[in-house]
Amino acid sequence: MATVVTRTFEVEGVDGGPLRGDVRTAGDGTDRPAVVICHGFKGFKDWGFFPRIADRLAHAGMTSVSFNFSGSGVGPEGDRFSEPERFRRATVSGDLTDLGTVWDRLLDGSLADGLGAPTAAGVLGHSRGGGTAILFAADREDCGALVTWNAISTVDRWDAATIAGWREDGSLPIVNGRTGEVLPLGTDYLDDVDRYGAGRLAIAQAAARVRAPWLILHGASDETVSAAEGALLAEHAGPDATHVVVPAGTHTFGAQHPWAGSTPELDRVFEESVAWLVGALL
């Protein structure tokens, strides 16, 4: 098996700060398709399963690109939320802009030294990153494949009472379950949803515009994003979409951070995702 070579990159994010990312290939990185990986809310490129699926894609003959959104709040240390002000200002519109920046640099061959432009490109997203991937793919004819894991179907995630308190206080405390630290999320997110939630951030409606072959994977036991959201996306999606419900699959398909090994559910997700992307892009 060829050795996976990892290149790092840094480009400017939507907030003017750095977008830090990794490019993995098993070879010289030229004349092959690419897949951009999008993490979700409170996620980051080095969380648990992301480096593993990135390696799997590289071994399958593709370039994998993973990066931290500007609003992830995760700094150069890798898995520490050392940039809380960036997290505070995070929005879905910002995530879309960041994804577009990485995508355009990937396609013109300027993302990382020695990489070159891919022969085709697709997107894989988890949770909120899955919703972002759907919105992106819906409006990009150059997106050749889409895979979503437990993707959200709406950006409106909180009830009216929570939103009222959020507005009054100016921020919503978000607890990192892994570390216990509290990360304030500002009202920029709410302003973004109020302005664009019924338009360009309407994920279920965007699903109907996706023309790329799309694999919708959703855990039956997802405790964070209900399997009903995956079913709703499938209802809106076109004929090139396939909806797979993973029995006993949780929001992370049993994976943890730090990485503690795979699970049968995650093994299935990996296998089906890689096969789908190979079939659509190679």
Steps between C-alpha positions, in 0.01 A plus 500: 500500500635842402601739775263791556678834467352791696551861397377788714355825373382832636277743313296800610161428654181701489595685819847592378664235715664180380325195359731216601479175309657177387524339159560124484601296198649156447743602227606824337159665526440557129246359252249387758163617634464674834253499790459793739396398853282731712480462878195598700412723795757460780697281258841550342713337233696283744198375694479123538395354168594784262870412461400134453252564218753742345760221497248253357416736215870552425563125489202465264676720244362842587631817657330578831479854630399576859504838671368692800226750425577854619231464766623168637690679775777240477850641477826368362540257792266261320216425743490794741233769480760773541325753272170562682431833332498331159256240637283782637461653155435175312219486243386255235547768234859531620546125471371512142746776414788306656407186308488701178846641570653157554311356202609770257863476608482122467354512150752753368790300643619767744389347830826323587845474344537212257132412502366605162137531397282190552332313217166531684386597849237413757400591856447293815340664803396397851215656701499879445785443256261272312245780479770735375605241241141471374464877465831514318436208265156635410653804333825362359496322167865404555409282801513144368392307810348556844501286814333611823521340843218587743446832324272768639196591291454850645723771646227593750613275789371671817155561653344843548575523873867420447526755220334769715751443780781491248397838361465649846838375622684560174636146487407137554732284715602189307654225713776286353401156626853369462680766704221669696605845381228752416515672162272804455324515163405855405188627330669509160364149448144614571537804275620273221203264541252789516642650182560191289331202670202499266714569193855397421538312830184293456662155498196283423412720204861494382489120506265509203763690298786257558589339169811312606466134602418525871532240776294589809620298800318542830523313827171354621598583859642846439446685828592843360350520150191284475484234231181679393719781367680255274165371379386855427811566294440178308141607428623824345800351319500411134528159330880488532480483880512183709382501861656246738393470863773345714347279773624591850700787350545792740596854405867400474426135412661402830830680437671710767766765533777428569471213254433171677439277199220436256159338542292278269276799424793725412664226293184482290489878461864507392456218249184638343636855485828404335325272252252775411770760445717262298203414281406863442844660464756245382 
